[in-house]
């Protein structure tokens, strides 16, 4: 029986690294800080490449920041982090954290934008 590679985080990570750029991250504006929950977004995304965040991702702790990132990150910055959201979505198979619906609605279903 063929192994389901979607359950293997290493295989998924390596495929995403080979398919998406690992460019330098533009700095997040300090203006998003002090806006309620935006400090959470700033702390997880600021000056970090998506390849820095993905291996350390803990959905139980980080899903709220991922959800907020959809709203608080500027669109061009958010688009850089799409591989991170794909990676997280493929591992969100048991707990079903809410960030996926926000991500799908805002970026994969443009008619809702």
C-alpha positions as CSV (number, residue, x, y, z in Angstrom):
1,X,0.0,0.0,0.0
2,X,1.3,3.4,-0.9
3,X,2.2,5.7,1.9
4,X,0.0,8.8,2.3
5,X,2.7,11.6,2.0
6,X,0.3,14.2,3.3
7,X,0.7,12.7,6.8
8,X,4.5,13.1,6.5
9,X,5.4,16.6,7.6
10,X,9.0,16.3,6.3
11,X,7.9,15.3,2.8
12,X,5.3,18.1,2.7
13,X,7.9,20.7,4.0
14,X,10.5,19.6,1.4
15,X,8.0,19.8,-1.4
16,X,6.9,23.3,-0.4
17,X,10.5,24.5,-0.1
18,X,11.2,23.2,-3.6
19,X,8.0,24.8,-5.0
20,X,7.9,28.2,-3.3
21,X,10.5,31.0,-2.9
22,X,12.4,31.4,0.3
23,X,13.1,35.1,-0.2
24,X,13.9,37.6,2.4
25,X,10.8,38.7,4.3
26,X,9.8,42.4,4.1
27,X,9.6,43.9,7.5
28,X,6.2,44.2,9.0
29,X,5.2,47.7,9.8
30,X,5.3,48.7,13.5
31,X,1.9,50.3,12.8
32,X,0.1,46.9,13.1
33,X,1.2,46.7,16.8
34,X,-0.9,47.9,19.6
35,X,-4.1,47.1,17.7
36,X,-5.6,44.5,20.1
37,X,-4.5,41.1,18.8
38,X,-2.1,42.3,16.2
39,X,0.9,42.0,18.6
40,X,0.3,38.2,18.3
41,X,0.6,38.5,14.5
42,X,3.7,40.6,14.8
43,X,5.4,38.3,17.2
44,X,5.0,35.2,15.0
45,X,5.6,36.7,11.6
46,X,8.0,39.6,12.1
47,X,11.4,39.1,10.5
48,X,10.7,35.3,10.0
49,X,10.7,33.4,6.7
50,X,7.9,30.9,6.2
51,X,10.6,28.2,6.4
52,X,11.5,29.4,9.9
53,X,7.9,29.2,11.2
54,X,6.7,25.9,9.5
55,X,9.1,23.4,11.2
56,X,8.3,24.9,14.7
57,X,4.5,25.3,14.1
58,X,2.3,24.1,16.9
59,X,-1.3,24.3,15.7
60,X,-2.8,24.3,19.2
61,X,-0.7,27.4,20.1
62,X,-0.3,29.1,16.7
63,X,-3.6,28.7,15.0
64,X,-5.0,31.9,16.4
65,X,-2.0,33.9,15.1
66,X,-2.5,32.2,11.7
67,X,-6.2,33.2,11.7
68,X,-5.3,36.8,12.6
69,X,-2.5,36.9,10.0
70,X,-5.1,36.6,7.3
71,X,-6.6,39.9,8.5
72,X,-3.6,41.9,9.8
73,X,-0.9,41.1,7.3
74,X,-0.7,43.3,4.2
75,X,-1.7,41.3,1.2
76,X,1.7,41.2,-0.4
77,X,3.3,40.0,2.9
78,X,0.5,37.4,3.4
79,X,1.0,36.0,-0.1
80,X,4.6,35.2,0.8
81,X,3.3,33.1,3.7
82,X,0.8,31.0,1.7
83,X,3.2,28.0,1.8
84,X,3.0,28.2,5.6
85,X,-0.8,28.1,5.4
86,X,-0.7,25.2,3.0
87,X,1.6,23.3,5.3
88,X,-0.5,24.1,8.4
89,X,-3.7,23.1,6.5
90,X,-2.3,19.7,5.6
91,X,-1.6,19.1,9.3
92,X,-4.9,20.4,10.5
93,X,-6.6,17.0,10.0
94,X,-7.6,16.1,13.6
95,X,-8.2,19.3,15.4
96,X,-9.7,21.5,12.7
97,X,-8.5,24.9,13.8
98,X,-10.5,27.8,12.4
99,X,-7.7,29.6,10.5
100,X,-8.4,27.4,7.4
101,X,-11.9,28.8,6.8
102,X,-10.6,32.4,7.1
103,X,-7.7,31.7,4.7
104,X,-10.0,29.9,2.2
105,X,-12.6,32.6,2.3
106,X,-10.2,35.5,1.9
107,X,-7.7,34.1,-0.5
108,X,-9.1,31.1,-2.3
109,X,-12.6,32.4,-2.9
110,X,-12.2,35.9,-4.3
111,X,-15.9,36.3,-4.7
112,X,-16.1,36.7,-0.9
113,X,-13.5,39.5,-0.8
